[in-house]
């Protein structure tokens, strides 16, 4: 019984060490947005995500020619990192 308890404790410690060593990954989600007026990508990205970190991704993802002037009624995909 002592050998089984010791083995269980060792396996439990190994499992905990393995979980702690795994990198934390963030999940991404895509927000589909249709602008109601002409706005810069920077403003749209901030309004949807609370940060400007995804501005470059939004420009590239949506093939935006002029990031300062996103046309009204344009449908955009904005990546939100959770």
DRENDO-1510 file (C-alpha; in Angstrom, 1 decimal, always signed):
<recs>
REC; n; res; u; v; w
REC; 1; UNK; +0.0; +0.0; +0.0 .
REC; 2; UNK; +2.9; +2.4; +0.8 .
REC; 3; UNK; +4.4; +1.7; -2.7 .
REC; 4; UNK; +1.1; +2.5; -4.4 .
REC; 5; UNK; +0.7; +5.7; -2.4 .
REC; 6; UNK; +4.3; +6.7; -3.3 .
REC; 7; UNK; +3.7; +5.9; -6.9 .
REC; 8; UNK; +0.5; +7.9; -7.0 .
REC; 9; UNK; +2.2; +10.9; -5.4 .
REC; 10; UNK; +5.0; +10.8; -7.9 .
REC; 11; UNK; +2.6; +10.6; -10.8 .
REC; 12; UNK; +0.6; +13.4; -9.4 .
REC; 13; UNK; +3.7; +15.6; -9.0 .
REC; 14; UNK; +4.8; +14.7; -12.6 .
REC; 15; UNK; +1.3; +15.7; -13.9 .
REC; 16; UNK; +1.4; +19.0; -12.1 .
REC; 17; UNK; +4.9; +19.8; -13.4 .
REC; 18; UNK; +3.8; +18.9; -16.9 .
REC; 19; UNK; +0.8; +21.2; -16.8 .
REC; 20; UNK; +2.8; +24.1; -15.4 .
REC; 21; UNK; +5.4; +23.7; -18.1 .
REC; 22; UNK; +2.9; +24.0; -20.9 .
REC; 23; UNK; +2.7; +27.5; -22.5 .
REC; 24; UNK; -0.5; +29.4; -22.1 .
REC; 25; UNK; -2.1; +30.1; -25.4 .
REC; 26; UNK; -4.6; +32.8; -26.1 .
REC; 27; UNK; -7.6; +32.1; -28.2 .
REC; 28; UNK; -8.5; +34.3; -31.1 .
REC; 29; UNK; -11.9; +35.1; -32.3 .
REC; 30; UNK; -13.0; +37.0; -35.4 .
REC; 31; UNK; -15.4; +39.9; -35.1 .
REC; 32; UNK; -17.3; +40.7; -38.3 .
REC; 33; UNK; -18.1; +44.5; -38.3 .
REC; 34; UNK; -20.0; +46.7; -40.8 .
REC; 35; UNK; -19.0; +50.3; -40.5 .
REC; 36; UNK; -21.8; +52.8; -40.4 .
REC; 37; UNK; -19.7; +55.8; -41.3 .
REC; 38; UNK; -16.2; +56.6; -42.7 .
REC; 39; UNK; -13.7; +55.8; -39.9 .
REC; 40; UNK; -10.0; +55.1; -39.6 .
REC; 41; UNK; -9.0; +51.4; -38.9 .
REC; 42; UNK; -7.4; +52.5; -35.7 .
REC; 43; UNK; -10.7; +53.8; -34.3 .
REC; 44; UNK; -12.7; +50.7; -35.4 .
REC; 45; UNK; -10.1; +48.4; -34.0 .
REC; 46; UNK; -10.1; +50.2; -30.7 .
REC; 47; UNK; -13.9; +50.3; -30.4 .
REC; 48; UNK; -14.2; +46.6; -31.0 .
REC; 49; UNK; -11.2; +45.3; -29.1 .
REC; 50; UNK; -10.3; +48.0; -26.5 .
REC; 51; UNK; -6.8; +48.1; -27.9 .
REC; 52; UNK; -5.0; +49.2; -31.1 .
REC; 53; UNK; -2.8; +46.1; -31.2 .
REC; 54; UNK; -4.7; +44.5; -34.0 .
REC; 55; UNK; -4.7; +47.5; -36.4 .
REC; 56; UNK; -2.1; +46.1; -38.7 .
REC; 57; UNK; -3.7; +42.7; -38.8 .
REC; 58; UNK; -7.1; +44.3; -39.6 .
REC; 59; UNK; -5.5; +46.3; -42.5 .
REC; 60; UNK; -3.9; +43.2; -43.9 .
REC; 61; UNK; -6.8; +40.8; -43.3 .
REC; 62; UNK; -9.2; +43.1; -45.1 .
REC; 63; UNK; -7.0; +44.5; -47.8 .
REC; 64; UNK; -7.6; +48.1; -46.8 .
REC; 65; UNK; -5.9; +50.5; -49.2 .
REC; 66; UNK; -6.2; +53.6; -47.0 .
REC; 67; UNK; -6.3; +52.8; -43.3 .
REC; 68; UNK; -7.4; +56.3; -42.4 .
REC; 69; UNK; -10.6; +56.1; -44.5 .
REC; 70; UNK; -12.6; +52.9; -44.2 .
REC; 71; UNK; -15.7; +53.4; -46.3 .
REC; 72; UNK; -19.2; +53.4; -44.7 .
REC; 73; UNK; -21.0; +50.0; -45.0 .
REC; 74; UNK; -17.6; +48.2; -45.5 .
REC; 75; UNK; -17.7; +44.7; -43.9 .
REC; 76; UNK; -14.5; +44.1; -41.9 .
REC; 77; UNK; -13.0; +41.1; -40.0 .
REC; 78; UNK; -11.2; +42.1; -36.8 .
REC; 79; UNK; -9.3; +39.6; -34.8 .
REC; 80; UNK; -9.9; +39.8; -31.1 .
REC; 81; UNK; -7.3; +38.2; -28.8 .
REC; 82; UNK; -8.8; +36.9; -25.7 .
</recs>
